[in-house]
């Protein structure tokens, strides 16, 4: 598993834009595909930003693929980038925590799921996470 060189790297707006695109994509993307997701991105900006994200180990080369007749690298986000997103969200959520209790927030998220089978899978995952966290806390005592 890849780790970011800096535990909490500072990201520019463009770096976040590209990470958001890669997180939303269902498969690795080449630079020109990333540029097509957002009208404000040029291919040069995407390529320069991808180089920075590679150095920070927040994206990785998934494969070398043909784009027309040219070989191109396709990129995907690393686990480190997903962890970074969770950390960012968590730090922002802490400021709202007193207004919105965690159980209410989670219930709201689950309530937005339109597919009951998916909601049940998420509930099962949450139950596993809760059980592990409870076990970790009880071991401290």
C-alpha positions in Angstrom: 0.0 0.0 0.0 1.3 3.4 -0.9 1.8 6.1 1.7 2.0 9.8 1.2 5.4 11.2 1.9 3.9 13.9 4.0 1.3 12.6 6.5 -0.9 15.7 5.8 0.2 17.2 2.5 -1.2 20.6 1.7 -3.2 20.5 -1.5 -4.0 23.2 -4.0 -7.5 23.7 -5.4 -6.4 22.1 -8.7 -5.0 19.1 -6.9 -8.3 18.6 -5.1 -10.2 19.1 -8.3 -8.2 16.3 -10.0 -8.5 14.0 -7.0 -12.2 14.6 -6.9 -12.5 13.6 -10.6 -10.4 10.4 -10.0 -12.5 9.5 -6.9 -15.7 9.9 -8.9 -14.4 7.9 -11.9 -15.3 4.2 -12.0 -12.0 3.4 -13.7 -8.5 4.9 -14.1 -8.3 8.0 -16.3 -5.7 9.4 -18.7 -4.9 13.1 -18.5 -7.1 14.0 -21.5 -10.1 12.3 -19.9 -9.5 14.2 -16.7 -9.5 17.5 -18.6 -12.8 16.6 -20.3 -14.5 16.3 -16.8 -14.0 20.0 -16.1 -14.1 22.8 -18.6 -11.7 24.9 -16.6 -8.9 22.3 -16.8 -6.4 22.3 -19.7 -4.4 19.2 -20.6 -1.2 21.1 -19.5 -2.6 21.9 -16.1 -3.8 18.3 -15.6 -0.4 16.9 -16.6 1.5 19.3 -14.3 -0.9 18.6 -11.4 -0.7 14.8 -11.9 3.1 15.1 -11.6 2.7 16.9 -8.3 0.1 14.3 -7.1 2.5 11.5 -8.1 5.3 13.1 -6.0 3.0 13.3 -3.1 2.0 9.7 -3.7 -1.7 10.6 -3.9 -2.2 9.2 -7.4 -0.5 6.3 -9.1 -0.1 5.0 -12.6 -2.7 2.3 -13.1 -1.7 1.2 -16.5 -0.2 2.2 -19.9 -3.1 2.4 -22.4 -3.6 3.5 -26.0 -5.3 6.8 -26.5 -5.9 6.6 -30.2 -2.4 5.6 -31.5 -0.5 7.1 -28.6 0.5 5.3 -25.4 -0.7 7.2 -22.3 -0.6 6.6 -18.6 -3.9 6.1 -16.8 -4.1 7.3 -13.2 -6.1 6.3 -10.1 -6.1 7.7 -6.6 -4.1 5.9 -4.0 -5.4 4.7 -0.6 -3.4 7.6 0.9 -5.5 10.1 -1.0 -8.7 8.4 0.2 -7.3 8.6 3.8 -6.5 12.3 3.3 -10.1 12.9 2.1 -11.4 11.2 5.3 -9.1 13.2 7.5 -10.2 16.5 5.8 -13.8 15.6 6.2 -13.3 14.5 9.8 -11.6 17.8 10.7 -14.5 19.8 9.1 -17.1 17.6 10.7 -15.6 18.1 14.2 -16.7 21.7 14.0 -20.4 20.6 13.4 -20.3 17.6 15.8 -22.1 19.4 18.7 -24.9 20.5 16.3 -25.2 17.2 14.5 -24.6 14.1 16.6 -22.8 11.3 14.8 -25.8 8.8 15.0 -28.1 11.4 13.5 -25.6 12.2 10.7 -25.1 8.5 9.9 -28.8 7.9 9.9 -29.3 10.8 7.5 -26.7 9.4 5.1 -28.3 5.9 5.2 -31.7 7.5 4.7 -30.4 9.0 1.4 -29.6 5.6 0.0 -32.3 4.6 -2.5 -31.3 0.9 -2.8 -32.2 -1.1 0.3 -29.7 -3.8 -0.5 -26.9 -1.3 -0.6 -28.2 0.3 2.6 -28.1 -3.1 4.4 -24.6 -3.7 3.2 -23.5 -0.3 4.5 -25.2 -1.0 7.9 -23.4 -4.3 8.1 -20.0 -2.6 7.4 -20.9 0.0 10.0 -21.7 -2.7 12.6 -18.3 -4.3 11.9 -16.5 -0.9 12.3 -18.4 -0.2 15.5 -17.6 -3.6 16.9 -13.9 -3.2 16.2 -13.8 0.3 17.6 -15.7 -0.8 20.7 -13.2 -3.7 21.2 -10.3 -1.3 20.8 -11.7 1.1 23.4 -12.5 -1.7 25.9 -8.9 -3.1 25.6 -7.6 0.3 26.8 -9.6 0.0 30.1 
